[in-house]
């Protein structure tokens, strides 16, 4: 925890006269490494393989524009008014229909609509976490979740994954060890489908075991599933929530399957938890945007949203293939995961390379990525990076990887000349076998 009496360099001066007045939790806040990249990565000359921005141009803009005009003309007074803290009932009915594709067992009354699933992450953490409480999260883990956990002063303990996702035996061992040391875990945070950043999917035969292990240790599961409908083969995996509705809080979002600009997500929770989520929502934002909710409702009612998801699947599959093909051609000395859906692949660099230290050279070479250290709470990940293939067209992805290959080659030469040493194996994602790259 930061020492509030010691402002540090450039603090407690005219640059920040209120430093000593901040709450303790504010001292741990910092910009995510992804957000810090946006200003540079958005320049047109830079190929950004960093941010996970959906390819919105793939949407039927004309149809959406007509639907929005009709919404304002016919229901404008409702769309521009306050609404319920739990969310619009009509939208909650439709969310049940969407979740049915993945085996979520819920009633519309179990759903709380949020301002994106990021707000759902925040309010779940707020109602469960006191400073110093323990959260177990996969290694690596979603940077946005780690930022939320840090803001509430949680202690994050990582559990390892491999190409089949979270490893049940390791999770059991981690939960047991924490309990024996008197540090009970408040919840397990997991992204089981097309993981951000790792690009792996929790194997079907592990799902029941993960749910059983968490239940045996008395640990709630926070299942974050923004990518679940974007599997390239069209199949969906059974939700963890469907295996134990009373032991799982499920988070969903329309940001990846429709459009992030509306900022509409949701949480499905057991009854008592749901009531607290509604209270937390009302205390922070009063209610989610009615305009956004009714826009999503109109889209689901009037557009072929299932057909649009199929369009996205094919579009992202093509981009995934372009990224992996380019990696194999230009950086064969690296290794990477092979995502079956979603937006990301996780790259393991050759020994001795530090992705964060290498990033300025990459920006100079006009290519951006996210260093692996962004996805750990404890400083791991220096030998890894996340590549996002969702936004650029295939030819730009190929060019970006080609530029990255030049940076990697230059860094390897420096290692050979100056001998910076090897990073060695990094706990977390285990390096895939050659036939799994």
Secondary structure, 3 states (H helix, E strand, C coil): CCCCCCCCCCCCCCCCCCHHHCCHHHHHCCCCHHHHHHHHHCCCCCEECCCCCCCHHHCCHHHHHHHHHHHHHHHHHHHCCCCCCCCCHHHHHHHHHHHHHHCCCCCHHHEEEECHHHHHHHHHHHHHCCCCCEEEEEECCCHHHHHHHHHCCCEEEEEEEECCEECHHHHHHHHHHHHHCCCCEEEEEECCCCCCCCCCCCCHHHHHHHHHHHHHCCCEEEEECCCCCCECCCCCCCCHHHHCCCCEEEEEECHHHHHHHHCCEEEECCHHHHHHHHHHHHHHHCCCCHHHHHHHHHHHHHCCHHHHHHHHHHHHHHHHHHHHHHHHHHCCCCEECCCCECCEEEEECCCCCCHHHHHHHHHHCCEECEEHHHHCCCCCCCCEEEEECCCCCHHHHHHHHHHHHHHHHHHHHHHHHHCCCCCCCCCCCCCCCHHHC
